[in-house]
Amino acid sequence: MDTIVDNTGRRLALRLLLEREARGWSQAELAARSGVSKASVSKIERGEMSPTAVTLVRLAGAFDLTLAGLLLRAEDGGERLARAADQPLWRDPETGYVRKQVFACPDHPVEVVEVELPAGARVVMPASSYAHIRQVVRVQRGELALVEGGRREVLQPGDALGFGPPTEVTFANESGAPCSYLVMLARR
């Protein structure tokens, strides 16, 4: 995958601050709505802490946005044509998971994300992240274990899985090699 954009974190911190202030919320209110501690919200907004994927999903959910929608606003994007060189990347500081926003446009109901999950990494997404979307995952390379609502599936290259009702989902790469997969989601 391409290199991570250096100032993505700064743009993301500013976007979180702008989203919170646009709603007239205090940091304490955002913390209560998202389940992210007030101290973490403050550190993220000041650029002192890089949020994990799960933290960003919780913050985005509090704003009634998808993770892609939040990242799109941070990147100030939204064009109908998404050139490969302009597709923003974000790295989860906790797992090393790399997320490339392949396509997202505010007036289009479909978003496409490419994820590279390092060997041995796992990410647990809360049910709230699926409250306003429907999602399909398709493995491009490697092997991906998914646990959704207690049901475990192992996906190989070419396999696709459509998600059911909102529930906690674990994405795990239990192999010794990186896994790459596409996430296609539609807003409800």
C-alpha positions as CSV (number, residue, x, y, z in Angstrom):
1,M,0.0,0.0,0.0
2,D,1.0,3.6,-0.4
3,T,2.7,5.7,2.3
4,I,0.6,7.2,5.0
5,V,-0.2,10.9,4.6
6,D,1.7,12.8,7.4
7,N,-0.9,15.4,8.3
8,T,-3.9,13.1,8.3
9,G,-3.8,13.0,12.1
10,R,-3.8,16.8,12.3
11,R,-6.7,17.1,9.9
12,L,-8.6,14.3,11.8
13,A,-8.1,16.1,15.1
14,L,-9.4,19.4,13.7
15,R,-12.4,17.6,12.1
16,L,-13.3,16.0,15.4
17,L,-13.1,19.4,17.1
18,L,-15.2,21.0,14.4
19,E,-17.9,18.3,14.5
20,R,-18.1,18.5,18.2
21,E,-18.3,22.3,18.3
22,A,-20.8,22.4,15.4
23,R,-23.2,20.4,17.6
24,G,-22.5,22.7,20.6
25,W,-21.2,19.7,22.6
26,S,-18.6,19.8,25.4
27,Q,-15.8,17.2,25.4
28,A,-17.7,15.6,28.3
29,E,-20.8,15.3,26.2
30,L,-18.9,13.8,23.3
31,A,-17.3,11.3,25.7
32,A,-20.7,10.3,27.1
33,R,-22.2,9.9,23.6
34,S,-19.3,7.9,22.2
35,G,-18.0,5.9,25.2
36,V,-14.6,7.4,24.7
37,S,-13.1,9.0,27.8
38,K,-13.0,12.7,28.1
39,A,-9.2,12.7,28.5
40,S,-8.9,10.7,25.3
41,V,-11.2,13.1,23.4
42,S,-9.1,16.0,24.7
43,K,-5.8,14.4,23.7
44,I,-7.1,13.4,20.3
45,E,-8.4,16.9,19.5
46,R,-5.0,18.4,20.6
47,G,-3.2,15.9,18.4
48,E,-1.4,14.4,21.4
49,M,-2.9,11.0,20.9
50,S,-3.5,9.0,17.7
51,P,-6.9,7.2,18.0
52,T,-7.4,3.6,17.2
53,A,-9.9,2.3,14.6
54,V,-12.4,1.3,17.4
55,T,-12.1,4.8,19.0
56,L,-12.7,6.5,15.7
57,V,-15.7,4.3,15.0
58,R,-17.2,5.3,18.4
59,L,-16.5,9.0,17.8
60,A,-18.0,8.8,14.3
61,G,-21.0,7.0,15.6
62,A,-21.6,9.7,18.2
63,F,-21.8,12.2,15.3
64,D,-24.1,9.8,13.3
65,L,-21.3,9.3,10.7
66,T,-19.6,6.2,9.4
67,L,-15.9,6.0,9.9
68,A,-15.5,6.6,6.2
69,G,-17.7,9.7,6.5
70,L,-15.6,11.1,9.3
71,L,-12.4,10.4,7.5
72,L,-13.8,11.9,4.3
73,R,-14.7,15.1,6.1
74,A,-11.2,15.2,7.6
75,E,-9.7,14.9,4.1
76,D,-12.2,17.5,2.7
77,G,-12.9,15.1,-0.1
78,G,-16.1,13.9,-1.8
79,E,-15.4,13.9,-5.5
80,R,-17.2,11.4,-7.8
81,L,-13.8,10.4,-9.3
82,A,-11.4,8.9,-6.8
83,R,-7.9,8.8,-8.3
84,A,-5.7,6.1,-6.8
85,A,-3.0,8.7,-5.9
86,D,-5.6,10.8,-4.0
87,Q,-7.2,8.0,-1.9
88,P,-6.5,8.8,1.7
89,L,-4.8,6.3,4.0
90,W,-5.0,5.9,7.7
91,R,-3.0,3.6,10.0
92,D,-4.4,2.3,13.3
93,P,-1.6,3.0,15.8
94,E,-2.6,0.0,17.9
95,T,-2.7,-2.8,15.3
96,G,-0.9,-1.4,12.3
97,Y,-4.1,-2.0,10.3
98,V,-4.1,0.3,7.2
99,R,-7.3,1.7,5.8
100,K,-7.5,3.2,2.3
101,Q,-10.7,5.1,1.5
102,V,-11.1,3.9,-2.1
103,F,-14.4,5.7,-2.7
104,A,-16.7,7.9,-0.6
105,C,-18.9,10.8,-1.7
106,P,-21.4,12.6,0.5
107,D,-24.2,12.3,-2.1
108,H,-23.6,8.7,-2.9
109,P,-25.0,5.8,-0.8
110,V,-22.0,3.4,-1.4
111,E,-18.5,3.6,0.1
112,V,-15.6,1.3,-0.7
113,V,-12.7,0.8,1.7
114,E,-9.5,-1.3,1.3
115,V,-8.0,-2.7,4.5
116,E,-4.6,-4.4,5.0
117,L,-4.6,-6.3,8.3
118,P,-1.1,-7.4,9.5
119,A,-0.4,-11.0,10.4
120,G,-1.7,-11.8,13.9
121,A,-3.7,-8.5,14.2
122,R,-7.3,-8.3,15.3
123,V,-9.8,-5.5,15.5
124,V,-13.1,-5.6,17.3
125,M,-15.7,-3.2,16.1
126,P,-18.7,-2.4,18.3
127,A,-22.3,-3.0,17.1
128,S,-22.9,0.8,17.1
129,S,-20.6,1.1,14.0
130,Y,-23.1,-0.9,12.0
131,A,-26.3,0.9,13.1
132,H,-26.8,3.0,10.0
133,I,-25.0,0.9,7.3
134,R,-25.1,-2.5,5.5
135,Q,-21.8,-4.0,4.7
136,V,-20.1,-6.6,2.6
137,V,-16.5,-7.8,3.0
138,R,-14.5,-9.5,0.2
139,V,-11.0,-10.9,0.8
140,Q,-8.5,-10.0,-1.9
141,R,-5.4,-11.7,-0.4
142,G,-4.6,-13.8,2.6
143,E,-7.1,-15.2,5.1
144,L,-9.6,-13.3,7.3
145,A,-11.5,-14.7,10.3
146,L,-14.7,-12.9,11.1
147,V,-16.8,-13.4,14.2
148,E,-20.2,-11.7,14.0
149,G,-22.8,-12.3,16.6
150,G,-21.0,-15.4,17.9
151,R,-20.8,-16.9,14.4
152,R,-17.3,-17.5,13.1
153,E,-16.4,-17.5,9.4
154,V,-13.0,-17.9,7.7
155,L,-12.7,-16.1,4.4
156,Q,-10.2,-16.9,1.7
157,P,-9.3,-14.8,-1.4
158,G,-12.5,-14.2,-3.5
159,D,-14.9,-15.0,-0.6
160,A,-17.4,-12.4,0.4
161,L,-19.6,-12.1,3.5
162,G,-22.6,-9.8,3.9
163,F,-23.2,-8.6,7.4
164,G,-26.5,-9.1,9.3
165,P,-28.2,-7.1,12.0
166,P,-25.9,-4.7,14.0
167,T,-23.7,-6.7,16.4
168,E,-20.1,-6.6,17.5
169,V,-17.7,-7.9,14.8
170,T,-14.2,-9.2,15.2
171,F,-11.8,-9.0,12.2
172,A,-8.8,-11.3,12.8
173,N,-5.8,-12.3,10.7
174,E,-4.7,-15.5,12.4
175,S,-2.2,-16.3,9.7
176,G,1.5,-15.4,9.3
177,A,1.0,-13.2,6.3
178,P,-0.9,-9.9,5.7
179,C,-4.5,-10.0,4.7
180,S,-6.1,-7.5,2.3
181,Y,-9.9,-7.1,2.0
182,L,-12.4,-4.7,0.5
183,V,-15.3,-3.3,2.5
184,M,-18.3,-2.1,0.5
185,L,-21.0,-0.4,2.6
186,A,-24.2,1.3,1.9
187,R,-25.9,3.8,4.2
188,R,-29.4,2.9,5.4
